[in-house]
Amino acid sequence: MKRLLFIGFLLLQIFGACTNRSDANTETAENDVDAARNFIRAALDNDFEKARMYVISDSINNQYLDLAKQSRANLSKGENVKYKNASIRIYDTRKLTDSVSIIIYANSFKNKKDSLKVVRENNKWLIDLKYSFMPALDTTHHGQ
């Protein structure tokens, strides 16, 4: 009887995982803030495959996402739980154009303001991590 219950529980878990995956694949952001919130939530939850769905797919963005995933893997279980339990605080939305926004946010665990660039490409709102991680270009010296 215990074995039958275990098999039933296992099948329920597998079915639930398949259902969640298909729901995640159809999930799209309605606007810039929605895309930022979905990306941040997935990253806080340590679900970098879901987070990847909200990022512009290019080699640099993929590398930044892989580095973030590796960094989270090196954290203690307690720290990962604190990230997962953290809430998202959106402080400001700066519309640069109708298809580019900067979202200023923090999470309740670290409570440090950060920013994300959200871009609309092919009618989808996506995160450009290059904005968050690349150092600003110094234009004062003009290459000198």
C-alpha positions in Angstrom: 0.0 0.0 0.0 2.8 2.4 0.9 4.5 1.6 -2.4 1.3 2.4 -4.3 1.0 5.7 -2.5 4.6 6.5 -3.3 4.1 5.8 -7.0 1.0 7.9 -7.0 2.8 10.8 -5.3 5.7 10.4 -7.8 3.3 10.5 -10.8 1.6 13.6 -9.3 5.0 15.3 -9.0 5.9 14.5 -12.5 2.6 15.6 -13.9 2.8 18.8 -11.8 6.3 19.5 -13.2 5.2 19.0 -16.7 2.2 21.3 -16.2 4.4 24.0 -14.6 6.8 23.9 -17.5 4.2 24.3 -20.1 2.6 27.2 -18.2 6.0 28.9 -18.0 6.6 28.5 -21.7 3.4 30.3 -22.5 3.9 33.0 -20.0 4.6 36.4 -21.6 5.0 39.8 -20.1 2.3 42.3 -20.9 4.5 45.4 -20.4 8.0 46.5 -19.3 7.3 46.3 -15.6 5.7 42.9 -15.9 8.8 41.6 -17.8 11.1 43.0 -15.1 9.0 41.6 -12.3 8.8 38.1 -13.9 12.5 38.1 -14.5 13.4 39.2 -11.0 11.0 36.7 -9.4 12.4 33.8 -11.5 16.0 34.9 -10.5 15.0 35.2 -6.8 13.4 31.8 -7.0 16.7 30.4 -8.5 14.8 29.4 -11.6 17.3 30.6 -14.2 15.7 28.7 -17.0 12.5 30.6 -16.5 14.5 33.8 -16.1 16.2 33.1 -19.4 12.8 33.4 -21.1 12.7 37.1 -20.2 16.2 37.9 -21.4 17.4 39.0 -24.9 19.0 35.9 -26.3 22.6 36.8 -27.2 26.0 35.5 -26.2 26.7 38.3 -23.6 23.3 38.1 -21.9 23.5 34.3 -21.8 27.0 34.6 -20.2 25.7 37.0 -17.6 22.8 34.8 -16.8 25.1 31.7 -16.5 27.4 33.6 -14.1 24.4 34.6 -12.0 23.3 31.0 -11.9 26.8 29.8 -10.8 26.9 32.5 -8.2 23.6 31.4 -6.7 24.8 27.8 -6.7 27.7 28.9 -4.4 25.4 30.5 -1.8 24.4 28.7 1.3 20.9 27.1 1.5 19.9 29.8 4.0 20.8 32.6 1.7 19.0 31.0 -1.2 15.9 30.6 1.0 16.1 34.3 1.9 16.2 35.2 -1.8 13.3 33.0 -2.6 11.3 34.5 0.2 12.2 38.1 -0.8 9.6 40.4 -2.2 10.2 42.8 -5.2 10.1 46.5 -4.8 9.7 48.6 -7.9 10.8 52.2 -7.2 10.8 53.8 -10.6 10.1 53.2 -14.3 11.9 55.5 -16.7 10.5 55.3 -20.2 13.4 56.2 -22.6 11.3 55.4 -25.7 8.0 53.5 -26.4 10.1 50.3 -26.6 12.9 50.9 -24.0 12.5 51.4 -20.2 14.8 51.4 -17.2 13.2 49.8 -14.1 14.7 50.7 -10.7 14.0 48.0 -8.2 15.3 46.2 -5.1 14.4 42.9 -3.3 13.5 42.9 0.4 16.4 40.5 1.3 19.3 42.8 0.1 17.3 46.0 -0.1 19.8 47.5 -2.5 18.5 49.5 -5.5 19.5 48.2 -8.9 18.2 48.7 -12.4 17.2 46.7 -15.4 16.9 47.7 -19.0 13.7 46.3 -20.6 13.4 46.4 -24.4 10.5 45.5 -26.6 11.6 43.3 -29.5 9.2 41.6 -31.8 6.3 42.6 -29.6 7.9 40.9 -26.5 9.3 42.8 -23.5 12.8 41.4 -22.7 15.6 42.2 -20.3 19.0 43.4 -21.6 21.5 42.4 -18.9 24.3 44.2 -20.6 22.9 47.5 -19.3 23.1 46.2 -15.7 26.6 44.6 -15.9 28.7 46.5 -18.4 30.6 49.4 -17.0 29.6 52.8 -18.3 31.7 54.1 -21.1 33.9 57.0 -20.1 33.4 59.6 -22.9 35.3 62.3 -21.2 38.7 61.2 -22.4 37.6 60.3 -26.0 40.0 57.3 -26.2 43.0 59.1 -24.7 
